[in-house]
Amino acid sequence: MDGKPLKCSFQLNGGDKLDSKFLLAELTSIEKKENETMAEFNCRFVKILSRIPRGVRPGNGTALVFYINAFDESFGFLLRDKDL
């Protein structure tokens, strides 16, 4: 076991409280960094999404749009063509 799931879980449960407007803005503008692995990006995306209060958290369809938009155009088009 490499500890990444444990690290991601710890990051999800800890940390500071941020304003829901800030978290929503962060989610809508999230981008995968060039040197970031998919596991790291997925953890970061889920962390942001899970910290948004339920009352203002986007639904699954909207979150999927933000997820797809986080990638460069060529990879984003591949994801859009899949039946997610």
C-alpha positions in Angstrom: 0.0 0.0 0.0 1.5 3.3 -1.0 -0.4 5.5 1.4 -2.1 7.8 -1.2 -5.7 6.8 -0.3 -4.9 7.3 3.4 -3.3 10.7 2.6 -6.3 11.8 0.5 -8.7 10.7 3.2 -6.8 12.6 5.8 -6.8 15.7 3.6 -10.5 15.4 3.1 -11.3 15.3 6.8 -8.9 17.9 8.0 -8.0 21.4 7.1 -9.4 24.8 7.5 -12.9 26.1 6.9 -13.2 28.2 3.8 -16.1 30.3 2.6 -18.5 28.4 0.3 -18.2 31.1 -2.4 -14.4 30.6 -2.4 -14.8 26.8 -2.7 -17.3 27.2 -5.5 -15.0 29.5 -7.4 -12.1 27.1 -6.9 -14.2 24.2 -8.2 -15.4 26.1 -11.3 -11.9 27.2 -12.2 -10.0 24.0 -11.3 -7.4 22.8 -13.9 -5.2 19.8 -13.9 -1.6 20.8 -13.5 0.9 19.6 -16.1 3.0 17.7 -13.5 0.1 16.4 -11.5 -0.9 12.7 -11.6 -4.5 11.7 -12.2 -4.6 10.4 -8.6 -3.4 13.7 -7.2 -5.9 15.7 -9.4 -8.8 13.4 -8.5 -7.9 13.8 -4.8 -7.8 17.5 -5.1 -11.1 17.7 -7.0 -12.9 15.5 -4.5 -11.4 17.4 -1.6 -12.8 20.7 -3.0 -16.1 19.2 -3.9 -16.6 17.5 -0.5 -15.8 20.8 1.4 -18.6 22.7 -0.2 -21.7 22.7 2.0 -24.5 20.5 0.8 -26.9 23.4 0.3 -24.7 25.0 -2.3 -22.8 22.0 -3.6 -23.3 21.4 -7.4 -25.1 18.2 -8.5 -23.3 15.3 -10.0 -23.9 16.4 -13.6 -22.6 19.9 -12.9 -19.6 18.6 -11.0 -18.8 16.3 -14.0 -18.8 19.4 -16.3 -16.3 21.1 -14.0 -14.2 17.9 -13.9 -14.1 17.6 -17.7 -13.3 21.2 -18.2 -10.3 20.9 -15.9 -8.4 19.1 -18.7 -6.8 20.3 -21.8 -9.1 20.5 -24.9 -7.9 17.2 -26.5 -8.4 15.1 -23.4 -11.6 17.0 -22.5 -13.1 16.1 -25.8 -12.2 12.4 -25.3 -14.0 12.5 -21.9 -17.0 14.3 -23.4 -17.4 11.6 -26.0 -17.5 8.8 -23.4 -20.7 7.8 -21.8 -20.0 8.9 -18.3 
